[in-house]
């Protein structure tokens, strides 16, 4: 019996228990308990539904293979065609099951803080940072997520030296967390008269949005400065001291926010980014400790790692972790990211599965 069969059966039994609990009149008087049970039940649904589809596919395959023994040549031909269709479907469903069986990161359900910074390449890197921000914003819009700007530093040519934004919605961090790292672009800049291809980089950071309860920040550890917001070239866009800079003195982390006209709102946004950066640092520290303990690091997506190359002349995107190359760069830049995000998610799930097997051996 495949391991997934047992795990799906366990999920189905747990779902039945939770459904019975929701039907209990006693729980109707406990809204928080209803929400908790409903959330647990919802988390089981994808595994159960995929398991049902995989069982049905397995049965259909068994029936088709049995038909191969028929005397009727037309029936055998029909069976062969059905097997050719069902085998790739089964393989895809098995991969989906493997991904769903990987222990879920509790941070996956959180909103996220997105940070983009132009790296090597000067103005071209800043222009690519703007392109990436547009790409992620388009993808967020398609998912029904909300993007809220927090801070950005523009260049005169319309690029972005840096941009920070909050993204809120369902499973934002879980969907985007593998995007963090160095993104490399290869293309001919608009200002290149010789038609030469230039290579530039942009650093992407994706952090789980931290809540106040996640970590304690002592007010005495903060230095808060206020100043006037400014736009490209230093042009004043605000005549009051509404921009806020917060420095967390124990770590040296500095966060600036000038997106809002209200100093109070800018301070609140800056604190949200600060909490998320400190939480990310703590999660990275814990992950490194676990990696050191087992002497093998499982794709952490460190920011110094070149994770993806965007080659515009060839309309090609290559993700170096998943070993995945797609010739549909134009669609991706318009926010069509599901195929590459799914590929990375499956690769990371496979690595975690192999790592768990290695630890058990």
NORPEZI-V625039 format. One line per field, one symbol per residue. phi: phi as a letter, one per 30 degrees, with the letter a starting at -180 (. if undefined). A space follows every 10 residues. Layout:
# NORPEZI-V625039
phi->???
This chain:
# NORPEZI-V625039
phi->.eeddddddd dddddddddd ddddedddcb eddedddddd ddddeedddd dddddddedd dddddddddd dddddddddd dddddddddd dddddddddd ddeddddedd dbccbbbdcd khdddddddd dddddddddd dddidccbdb aabccedjdb dabbbcbbld hddddcdddd kccccbacdd dddciddccb bbccbbcddd cdddaccded dcccccaddb ceiiddcacb dcdbbccddd cidbbbbbdc dcdddddddd ddddeddddd dddddddddd dddchaccgd ieddddcabc cdechbbbcd ddicbbcade ddddjdcedd ddddeddddd dddddddddd d
